[in-house]
Amino acid sequence: MKESITKIKIGNLSVDYAIPLVAEALGMDDDDSKVKSLAETIHRKTEGNPFFMLMFLRSLYDEKLLQYNLGVMKWTWDEDAVNSKIVTENVASVLVNKMNRLREETQRMLMVASCLGATFRLSAVMEVMRNISRVEMRDSMRASMRSVSGTAATMGSSSASLFSSDLSNACTDQDGSVSSYASSIEEFEDEGLCEVDNEECHFMHDQIQLAAFELICPDQRDSFRGRIGSILLQSLSPKELEACLFEVVGLMNCAASNITEANCDELARMNLKVGIKASENAAFDTAKLYFKAGREALGSRGWEGDDTHAGFMQLWSERLFRNWRF
């Protein structure tokens, strides 16, 4: 029986629908003139994206520009202060400010998670956290984030597994003591950054993943991703590694220019393995990228050297000819 798939495109909200959204979030009437004014202002800034509209509202609350007045039993705000903030900020700056307010441990976990993709396993993040020092993490963090996160840390914060199915066992630090990972995971959800489903987690929006990636110092990003890939390569079982081989090799390729000659050989072999796997699944464009990365890892030694290199390059050339001779 042939099944049909219907695609439904969901666009941004018009201002007429944005007003009820803001009113509902605040528990107020949508015909209230102040609610209308606030909704219209937020709508202009977010172009009616409901996720970003609610995020702007949350940022107003976090910065105490939006407060619940027990005297009148409703939310109140200073329109001039709110308008001033909204005019000078955009979605990116709101996300950055939100990241600044997180605990430092949460920021570090988000840094790692942002390198693993839009969807990631919490156990993968924790595997990296257990094998990378706090000093290394702080060195990879933007200087501005390091200073702010130190303050935030003192203030506190308002399925079958690809890598490991036992989340509770993963929630320990390098000393084996109970860590703050669990509270960081809770903070993910409370702040609306990620949705956690047992062991699998995904960023609520690609802009959030990008903001988390922005926590990493720009000149450290390639080496940081390469370090994550190396940790996962060394720590995963063969079965676990096979399940995420593309991601791990992709991370290692980010730091290919900074690895030793011995590691270059290993990286080249890993790229060949992934390239073969991709070509066997008819993903020839993807295979070509990994073949090219592996060839570059070998450098001038690719067609010279010992029998290992010669055999490696022979197999490589056969694959290239088979897949792209047309």
Disulfide bonds with the S-S distance in Angstrom:
none
